Amino acid sequence: MEPPSKDAFLILNRQRTHAIHAARLRRFVSTLAPALGVGDAEFSVVFVTDSMIRRYNRDYRGFDKPTDVLSFRGEDGYLGDILISSETAYNQARKSSTLSFETNIHRLLLHGLLHLMGYDHETDDGEMRTVERRLRRRFQC
């Protein structure tokens, strides 16, 4: 478990297969969150296994397969939770000629945070994709 911090976000690692560099990730999120205008809204980022994310994907979305990132919007001032499968993220990076594991984690975290903010690429006629591309360039992920 991570030590308490003054940040409005919590990073939890619930897998042991791939190393997550929490300090570097915390720096990235500390820059990303204010740039997105989430203010002091609290949220969590949880790294999980493929089997765990598969259960969430099946139970909440009806897809019985692992995925890379899932977001669950919160309420009453809590922004929500982002689940990232480190296994899927690692495999995506391994197959890419340009994407490192850490960069892919940043990319997935950005994607999940946009969902927590209300963006939905499945229904918004490309709005989220446009915003996400611009932010990927800005944050080099």
C-alpha positions in Angstrom: 0.0 0.0 0.0 1.2 3.5 -0.8 2.0 5.9 2.0 -0.5 8.7 2.6 0.1 11.8 0.4 -1.4 15.2 -0.1 -2.6 14.3 -3.6 -6.3 13.9 -4.4 -5.6 10.5 -6.0 -4.6 7.1 -4.7 -2.4 4.6 -6.6 -2.9 1.0 -5.6 -1.0 -2.0 -7.0 -3.0 -5.2 -6.8 -0.8 -7.3 -9.1 2.8 -8.5 -8.8 3.7 -9.5 -12.4 4.9 -6.1 -13.7 6.7 -3.4 -11.7 4.8 -0.2 -11.3 7.0 2.9 -10.6 4.7 4.7 -8.2 6.8 7.8 -7.8 7.1 8.5 -11.5 3.4 7.7 -12.0 2.5 10.0 -9.2 4.5 12.8 -10.8 2.7 12.2 -14.1 -0.7 12.2 -12.5 0.2 15.3 -10.5 0.8 17.1 -13.8 -2.1 15.5 -15.8 -5.0 15.9 -13.3 -4.7 19.7 -12.9 -4.2 20.1 -16.7 -7.5 18.3 -17.2 -9.2 20.6 -14.7 -10.3 17.9 -12.3 -9.3 20.2 -9.4 -9.2 18.5 -6.0 -11.6 15.7 -7.0 -10.5 12.4 -5.5 -9.9 9.3 -7.6 -8.0 6.1 -7.5 -5.9 4.2 -10.0 -5.7 0.4 -9.4 -3.4 -1.9 -11.2 -4.9 -5.4 -11.5 -4.3 -8.7 -13.2 -6.0 -9.8 -16.4 -8.2 -12.2 -14.5 -9.4 -9.5 -12.2 -10.2 -7.0 -15.0 -11.9 -9.8 -16.9 -14.3 -10.3 -14.0 -15.1 -6.5 -13.9 -15.5 -6.4 -17.6 -17.9 -9.3 -17.6 -19.9 -8.2 -14.6 -20.2 -4.5 -15.5 -20.0 -4.4 -19.3 -21.0 -7.9 -20.4 -17.7 -8.7 -22.1 -16.2 -11.9 -20.8 -12.6 -11.0 -21.7 -9.8 -9.0 -20.3 -9.3 -5.4 -21.3 -6.7 -2.8 -20.8 -8.6 -0.1 -18.7 -11.9 0.3 -17.1 -13.3 3.4 -15.4 -16.1 3.6 -12.8 -17.4 7.1 -12.2 -18.0 8.1 -8.6 -20.5 10.4 -7.0 -20.8 13.0 -4.3 -17.4 14.7 -5.2 -15.5 11.4 -5.7 -14.4 11.3 -9.3 -14.1 7.5 -9.5 -11.9 4.5 -10.0 -9.6 3.6 -12.9 -8.6 -0.1 -13.2 -5.6 -0.9 -15.4 -4.5 -4.4 -16.3 -0.8 -4.4 -16.1 -0.6 -7.7 -18.0 -2.6 -6.3 -21.0 -0.7 -3.0 -20.9 2.6 -4.9 -20.9 1.6 -7.1 -23.8 0.4 -4.1 -25.8 3.7 -2.3 -25.3 5.7 -5.5 -26.1 3.9 -5.7 -29.5 4.5 -2.0 -30.3 7.6 -0.7 -31.9 7.2 2.7 -30.3 5.4 2.2 -27.0 7.1 1.4 -23.7 5.2 -0.2 -20.8 5.4 3.1 -18.8 4.2 5.2 -21.7 1.3 2.8 -22.3 0.4 3.1 -18.6 0.3 6.9 -18.9 -1.8 6.6 -22.1 -4.3 4.2 -20.4 -4.5 6.4 -17.3 -5.2 9.4 -19.5 -8.0 7.4 -21.3 -9.5 6.3 -18.0 -9.4 9.8 -16.5 -11.2 11.2 -19.5 -13.9 8.6 -18.9 -14.2 9.7 -15.3 -14.7 13.2 -16.6 -17.7 12.1 -18.6 -16.2 11.5 -22.1 -17.4 8.4 -23.9 -15.8 7.4 -27.2 -18.5 4.9 -27.9 -21.2 7.6 -28.1 -19.6 11.1 -28.6 -18.9 11.1 -32.4 -15.2 11.4 -32.0 -15.0 14.1 -29.3 -13.1 12.0 -26.8 -10.7 10.7 -29.5 -9.9 14.3 -30.5 -9.3 15.5 -27.0 -7.2 12.4 -26.2 -5.0 12.7 -29.2 -4.2 16.4 -28.3 -3.4 15.4 -24.7 -1.3 12.5 -25.8 0.9 14.9 -27.8 1.0 17.3 -24.9 2.0 14.7 -22.3 4.1 12.6 -24.7 2.1 9.4 -24.2 
